Amino acid sequence: MNVLDAIRNRREITKFLDEEIPADTLEKILEAAYMSPSGNNLPSREFLLTVQREKLDQLSHATPFVPWLKEATAAIVVTGRPDVSKYWLQDASIACGYIWLSAVEQGLGAAFGAIYHAEDPAESTKRETLVREVTGIPEDRKIVAIIGMGYPKGEVKPKKLLSREEIVYYENF
């Protein structure tokens, strides 16, 4: 599958089959994360893979918006390193996109769960604390997101997008 096809086929999938993802498939997705760009090529983002059912269930309580992790069969926690680069959030965010598109390429469904909350430090601390307790991620990392994955359950519906004219401009806004 080419990149544009993966972009077109990407959906937020929150219902998954109870089917294990092969290790080599997960390694391909981690390779995409690893290869994602970072400002000045600094190691400002890191990735933690979990497939343990107990951990996925615990992570589903990180925010009210990720209960679907109870159905996911794998998840990648994406962290940022403010001590390494001032672009840690951008770098981690780009990596999330690479993970999602790679999952689509591998025939998986994926969903994005935001953990870091730039506009609500108390909420961010609450979310990040739960993820740290479950995963052992050190305090010097910011926990940006959890990408949950699995084989989609049911039919994947097409996306309804705004018209290009409402989104894309040329030369002037």
Secondary structure, 3 states (H helix, E strand, C coil): CCHHHHHHHCCECCCECCCCCCHHHHHHHHHHHHHCCCHHHCCCEEEEEECCHHHHHHHCCCCCCCHHHHCCCEEEEEEECCCCCCCHHHHHHHHHHHHHHHHHHCCCEEEEEECCCCCCHHHHHHHHHHHHHHHCCCCCCEEEEEEEEECECCCCCCCCCCCHHHCCCCCCC
